[in-house]
């Protein structure tokens, strides 16, 4: 759309208001979208971005307001109704069946699914659709064997195959490598140039300024600003997103690191889900009060390393020692008792139970603790008291004390998850991509929590793809490439060029 002028909007959302109990998620929101436009929806976690798009796709029903699609007033009754109209959404957490192939997932809810399907014809149809929009997927591949980027492409093809003219993507680059994100935005531009309209929910200001045609900022559930990308600046966007409050990110000065070694990993080897080597003979240690950062392109053993230390994955060789005690053969529960806490990369499926309340999620790992139960009966008042204190301490915005956590924004879900893990008073905290997909305010809050843990003497293993985050947070940085630890560098000896070369597989030379 950057080179052409659209006359009539394909979508108009007028005065949309949505409430969850006493919480107002959207208030009198106006949003328009034109054919061939990529429109970025920017704002902090909890600003109402996903709620607004869930209304558009029939997941929620607005309390008031109107939607006009292709010039006609639309009463969108369900997600399937929205897709039939030509509106589809790729959610941050994909809705795919892992044990089916890509082609089977695409065809699952199509009218053709009611007939006997020809496998070759089905795969050829998917191949043709994906090729048209430069989406590289193997129709015969099983979803569980695909990378996150490949799964995202399957989700997009699902909508394109069913004729979607308006596509919504919720934080599409949050789980992608830099290279995958670049390819994904090329695909979105190709879709826009074909006449389709695209809404991208994001929190990354630099990113939206590169790919969007227009930007709308939501704050507190209301439209704070709307602008063509040519008029956008980081200063204007920051002011719209966070208001006048000043963000003062901390930086690790190394003063919390103690002599005591909390974690020792010796010659550790681990396999991935395909029974292939993922971690190869890795050794490192972490001191009390230290943040040890792990850098590397996604898929180079970070997931398997974190899960092996947490007890979720079997170690093939080597040993894991916590506080001078070998924990290699211990179960997850036994490792929790040894004061090991884990913040997984997939907060909604691995870290939390979406349909449970905050109280229930808070005690998942401690339901049998004397603080929370007696004679197998829960102390509900104690649990609620702890949760309320953590809500206040970490500024967690909720849809209601008894509402499922699935109704919370991603940033507030992450704060809840981290509050639970640090609430167990760990000696070792494993944090895998703890700020992935979060806005600058939520990122700052979570970094503050990690620094607070260091001051208490907790050893932190921080896994991140963001080098800026690793340089800001870490005492030392280890670099993984193809499952090998290429080098461990003190932060003051590391630079972007050196880390980048190590991530690509070059050996370290002083």
N, C-alpha and C positions, 0 to 999 in steps of 0.2 A: 504493500500500500504506500510505501515511502515515495514511489514515483507516480502514483495515480491518485485521483480524488474520487472518493466514493460519495454518491449522492444521498442514498437512503440507507439508514441503518438496518442490518439484518436482525438485530436484537435491541430491545429497549426494556430495561427493568426500571420501573417507576415507583418511587416512595416505598421501597421494600422494608418491612419491619418484621423481625423475628425475635420472639422471646422464649427462653427456657425457664419457666417459673418466674422468679424475680429478676433473672439476668436477661438483659437485652443484648442480643448478639449482633443484630443489625437494626439501624434506626433511620428510616426515610432515605434509603440508599437509592441513588439514580446511577445507572450504568448503561452505556450504549456501545454497540459493536458493529463495525462495518464489514462488508464483504472484502476478503483479501487483506484483512488487518490482523496483526498480532498485538493483542492488548495485554499488558502486564498489570496484574493486581498485586500491589505491594503493601506491606504493612507488618507490624509486629505480630508474633504469635498471639492469638486471642483477639485480633483486631476485627474478625468477622469475615475474613476472605473465604475460607472453606465453607462456612455456613451459607454465605450468599450463593456460592456455586452449587451447593447441595440443594438449595431451593430451586435453582434453575434446572437441575437434573432430576427433580422429583423425589429426592430423598427426604427433604423436609417440605412442609407447607408453611408459607408465610402467614403471619397474623394479619398483615394488611399489605396493600400494594398491588401492582399489576405487571404482567410480563407480556410483551408483544414480540412475536417471532415471525419474520418474513411478512411484516405488515399486518398480521392478524393477532388478536388477543388470544393468549394461550393459557389454558388451565392444565398444567402438567401434573398428572395424577401419580406417576411412578417412574422409576428409572427406565423401565422398558418402554413406557409411553414416550419418554424424552428421546430415547434412541430411535424409536419409530418415527419421531418427528424430524430427526436429523441432528439431535444434540447428544453428545457423549462426553464422558469424563474419564480420564486416566487418573486414578487415585494414587496417593503417595504410597499406600500399601496395596500391592496388586491383587486383583481378584482372579487368579488363575488356579487351575487344578494341577498340582505338580506331577501327578501320575499320568497325565494325558500329554499328547504331543501338541506342538504349536497349532497345527491345523485343526486338531480336535477341539482345542480351546476356542478357536475362532468360530467354528461351526456349531458349537454347543447350543447356542440359543437362537440360531437362525431358523427360518421356516424349513430349510432343507434338512435340518436335523431330524424331522419327523419321518423322513423317507430313508430308504437304504442308500448309504453313501458309498460312492466309488472312491477309494483311498487315493488313487493316482489323480483323478479329476479334482478331488478336494485339495490336494497338495499343489497341483498346478494352478488352481484358482488363487490360492494364497500367495504363491510365488509371483504371479502376475500382478496382484494388488500391491504386494510389498515392493516389487521392482519399480512400479510407477512413481512411488514416493521415496525411492532410494533407501528403503528399509531392509537391511540385510538380516534375514532370518532363515533358518532351515525349517521348513514346514514339518519335517518328519522327526525333529529333535524333541526329546522329552523335556518338559518345562523345568523339572527339578535339576536337570543337568545344565541349564542355561545360566549365563551370567545375569546380573541385575539389569544391565543395559539391554540384553537380548529379550528378557522378559518384558521390559518396558515397550520394546518395539512390537512384541506380540499384542500387548494391550492396545496400542495405537492401530495396528492392522485390524483388530477386532471391530473397532469403531468405523474405520474406513471401509471395510468390506460391507458393513451394514448401511453404508451411504451417509455417514455423518457429514454435515456441512459446517457444524460448529463443534470444535473440539476444545475441551478444557483439560489442562494438565496441572496437577497439584504438586508443586515443588519438584518439577521433573528432573532437575540436575542434582538434587540433594544426594542421591545414591549412586551417581555416575562418576567415573573418572573424568579428568579434564578433556581427554580425547573423545570419550563417549558423549559428553555434554556438547562439544563442538559439532559432532556429527548430528546429534539430535536437533540442534537449532537450525542446521542446514535443512533438515527434513521439514521442520516447521515452516521455514521460509518457502520451501517448494510447495507445501500445502497451501500457504497463503497466496502464492502466485497463481495457483490453480483456481483461486476464487473462494477457497474455504476460509472461515474465520477461526481464529485461535485466541483463547484466553489462557494465560500462564500465571498461576499463583506463585509468587516468589518472595524472597526476602533479600535477594542479592542485588544491590543497587548497580554495581558495575556491570553485572550480567544483563539486567533488563535494559540498560542504556545501550547495549550493543545489539540486541536482537529485536526490541519492541518498536512498534510504531507509535503507540500512545501508552501512557502510564496513569493508572488511578491508584491513589494511596488511601487506604482505610485506616482509621484510628478510632479506637473505642466504638467500633461498629458503625461509624459514619464516614462519609466521604470527606477527606481532609483536603485533597487536591487532585486535579486531573490536568494532564499536560501532554502535548505532543513531545516525542522524544527529543526533538531539536531544542526544546526549551528546558530540558531537564539537566540539572547539575547535582553533584553529590551533596552539596550544601542544602539545596532546595529539598531534595528527597529526604535527607536526614532530618531536617527541621519538620517535615510533614510526618515522618514515621514516628520519631521519638519526642517531638515537641521541643521545648526549650531546655529540658534537663540535660546536663552535661555528662557525657560518658567518659569515665576515667579508667580505662583498662589497666589492671595491674600488670607488672612484669616481674618474673621470677628473678630475685637477686641472689639466690643460692644460700640465703642465711638460715633456712630451715633444715638443711641436710645434716644428718647426724652420722656418727661413726658406725652405729649398729646396722648390720645388714638384715633386712626383713625377708627379702626374696632372693633365692639363688636358683637359677636355671642352668643345669649342666648337661651339655651334649644332648639336648632334647630333639627328638624326631617324632613327627606326627603325620598321619595320613589325612587326606580330605575325604569327602563323601563318595568319591569315585575310587577310593582305595589307592590313590596315587600319593607319592610323597609331597607334603605341603610345607612342613617345617623340617629343615635338614641340619642336624647337629648344632643347634643353637645354644649359646651360653651367654649369660649376662647376670648381673645382680642389681638390686635396688635397695638403697639405704632408707632408713626411717627419715621422714620429712623430705624425701626427694621425689621429684617428678621425672620419671624416665620415659622419654618420648620414643615412639616407634614410627619412623617414616617409611613410605613405600607406596608404590602404585597399588590400588586395590587388587586383591587376588594373588598376592605374593606371600601368603601364609599368615597374615595378621589375624584373621578370624580363627584359624585353627590353633594358633599360639594362645590367644586369649581363652578359648574354650578348653584347651588342655590344662592351663593353669587353674581355671575355675572348676575343673573336674567334669566338664560336659563332654569331653572327647578323650579317648584313650591315647596314652603316650606309647609309642612303639619302642623307643629307646630313651635313655637318659633319666634324669631325676629332677624333681621340683622340691625345693626345701624352703619352708617358711618358719622363721624364728628358730632356726637350727633343727627343725624336725621335718623329716621326709614325709611329704603328703602325696607322692606320686600315685599310690594305689588307693587312696581314700575316695570315698563317694562325695557327691556334691554336698550332701547334708553334713558330712564330717568336715569338709573344708569350710563350710559356713561356720561350724563350731570352732574352727581354727582361726576365725576372724578374717576370712577372705570374702570380700564383697565384689560383685560383678555388675557393671552397667553394660548390657549387650548393645550391639549396633541396631538391632531391630526392637525398638522399645515397645511397639504395640502387640507384637506376636510372641516375642521371646521374653520381654521384660515384664509386661503387664498382662492381665486378663481383661480384655476390652469391656465385657459385659458385667464385670464386677464393679462395686463402688470403690471409692477411695479407701474407706476403712478396710474392706476386704483385701484390696491390693496391698495395703500397707503391712498387713500381718502375714502375707503369704509365706515368708521365710521364718517367721517367729510366732506362728499361731500357738505353739506349745510352750512358749516362754512364760515364766511365772508372772511377768508383767501383763500378759494379755490373756491368760487362761488359768483356771483352777479346777482340778478334778474334771478335765476335759470340757469345761464350760467356759465360753469366752467372757472376758470382762469388758463388756461393750462400752461402759462409761470410760474406762481407762484407755481403750483404743481410740474412742472419739476425742478424748482430751489430747492425746498425742498427735492425732491427725490435725486437729484445729491449731495446735501450737506450730506444727510444721507448715501449715497453710499460711499462717501469719509470718513466720520467720522467712520463708522462701517466696513470699508474695505469689502464691499459686492461685490462679483464677479458676473457679469451678462453676459448673452448671447447676450445682446443688449437692448437698452432702450425701444424698442417697441416689444421685444420678450415676449411671455407668461412666467409667473414665473415657469411653469412646466418644463422649460428647465434649471432652476437653480438647483444646488446641494441642498441637504437637509439642510446643514449648512447655506448656503446663503439664502435659503427660511426662515429659522428660524431667521436669523439676520434681514431680511426685516420685518417679523412679529413683532419682538420685537421693531424695530425702529418705526413702526407705533404706537404701544401701548404706548411706552414712549414718543413719539412725541405729544401725546395728553395731556401731563403734568398731569399725574394722581396723586391722593392722596393715592389711594390703587391700587397695582399691584398684580394680581393673576397670578402666574407662575406655570403651571402644567407640570412637567417633561420638563423643558425648554432646557435641553442639551441631552435629550434622542436621541441616535443614532448619536451623533456628535463626531468628533475627538477631540484630546486634545487641538489643537489650537483654534477651534471654541468654545469649552467649556470654555476656559480661557476668550475669548472675551465676551461671554455672561455673565459670572460671573462678569466681570469688569463692564458691563452695569448695572447689579443689584446692585452692590456696589455703583456705581455712583448715582443711584436713591435713595439709602439710605442716601447718603450725602446731597441730596436735601430735605430730610424729608419725602420721600415716604414710606408708610408701605407696606411691601412685604410679601405675603403668598406664600411660596415655597413648592411645593409638589414634592417629589422625592422618588425613591426606593433605591437610592444609599446613604448608610449611610455616606460614606466618604464625599460626597457633602454636606449633612446636617450638619455634624460636622464642615466642613470648612466654611460654609456660614451662619449658623443660630445663632441668639441670644438665642432663645428658641426653643425647639423641642416638638411638640405634637405627640402622637402615637395613630393611629386609628387601632382598631381591631373589625371586624364585625360591623362597623359603630359607635362604641363607642369610646370616647376619654379616653384612658386608663390612661394617665397622661400627664402633661405638665411640662417639666424639663428645667431649665437653661442649656445651653450647657456645662458649666463647671461641672455640677453635673451629666451629662449623660455619659455613656460608652456603648460600643458595646454590652456587655452582658446584661445590663439592658434594652436597647432599644429592643434587640432581644427577651427577655422574654416578654416584653410588647406587641410586635408585635404578639407573639404566644398566647396572651390572659391572661397572668398572671397579677394579680393585683399588683400595685406598693406599696411597703412598704419601708419607709426610714430606 
